[in-house]
Amino acid sequence: MDFLANENFPYPSITLLREKGFNVTSVLEEYSGISDTEVIDLAIKKDLIILTFDKDYGEIIFKHGKLNPPAVVFFRFKGETPEDAGKGLLTIIENESFQLQKKFTVFERENIRQRNY
């Protein structure tokens, strides 16, 4: 499972995921300043799951019919520490009842919702 961390995804969470053996491409490190649609295009091209705090991805995918990336995980809360997003993602990955591919996953403080596309 490989990820594309949007510019707003906390670097300590990226580091945590990398330490756990996941490949995480960082928009901030490698593609700073690209638009949301360019992030989606990059995710499609490189087969990466988008990690973001930006709610615009839902609108781009569902309202505007943009080509769908492999998956999006949208975090609706910041957490207590910058590592919390990474810890939350690890919880999703470890829970066998959740599959990320071809889904828009919304990670909230007390809830995880998914929508297929």
Secondary structure as UniProt FT lines:
FT   STRAND          2..5
FT   TURN            7..8
FT   HELIX           11..19
FT   TURN            20..21
FT   STRAND          23..26
FT   HELIX           27..30
FT   TURN            32..33
FT   HELIX           36..46
FT   STRAND          49..52
FT   HELIX           56..58
FT   HELIX           59..63
FT   STRAND          71..75
FT   TURN            82..83
FT   HELIX           84..94
FT   TURN            96..97
FT   TURN            101..102
FT   STRAND          103..107
FT   STRAND          112..116
//
